[in-house]
Amino acid sequence: MSGTLYIVSTPIGNLADITYRAVETLTKVDIIACEDTRKSGVLLKHYGINIKLISYHDHNESNKSDLIIEELKSGKNIALISDAGTPLISDPGYRLVNKAVSENIEITSIPGASAVTSSISISGLPISSFVFLGFPPHKKGRKSFIEKIDSYDETVIIYESVHRIKKLLKQVSEILDNDYEIVICRELTKQFETIYRFKSSDIDENLDKIKEKGEFVILFSKIC
């Protein structure tokens, strides 16, 4: 009988933001697949979890998916985690889950922290419906990605890295036709969590206020 693949959410910053069920699951599985064994090792050590770790990231996802499927088919239970938050949300895992589905392997979600839902809950923007677009391309296709924001009436959520956050905002002010309420969440759940709120028409005067450190979630709500 095949084992079970557990998709386990981990904290996005504060190590206390993990469920009892997630800790219990990570303690009982045979293998934990993670993006960075060093980063995940910090979390596991904090909770006294001593389970075999294997790396599973963007650069080895194709090959490692096959190996993990074979382990599952042999009867081992495996947990997939990302560096932070819910796996597969702008993180590796799609190939593995897709193959597990095709092999009729049981898949169980262990829900928990997510930067998307955390940012929505404190944004103050309309959230009866929303669109999540993930990370903009680094270079090619970046302009068309930003233009796509204008095509939605719903609140739009994207991620951006610390190295490109100000570049993104400058491009937004140049490219988007509509005016938007913008909420930027930096370092969610961490000691220096910061929330910035301003209109896209006021980007230039707010750009210097944004500290280029940490991870960013940006929300856009069209002003009618």
Secondary structure, DSSP 8 states (H G I E B T S, - for coil): ---EEEEE-B-SS-TT---HHHHHHHHH-SEEEES-HHHHHHHHHHTT---EEEE--TTTHHHHHHHHHHHHHTT--EEE--SSBSTTSSSS-HHHHHHHHHTT-EEEEE----HHHHHHHHH-S--SSEEEEE---SSTTHHHHHHHHTT-SSEEEEEE-TTTHHHHHHHHHHH-SS-EEEEEEESTTSTT-EEEEEEGGGHHHHGGGS---S-EEEEEEE--
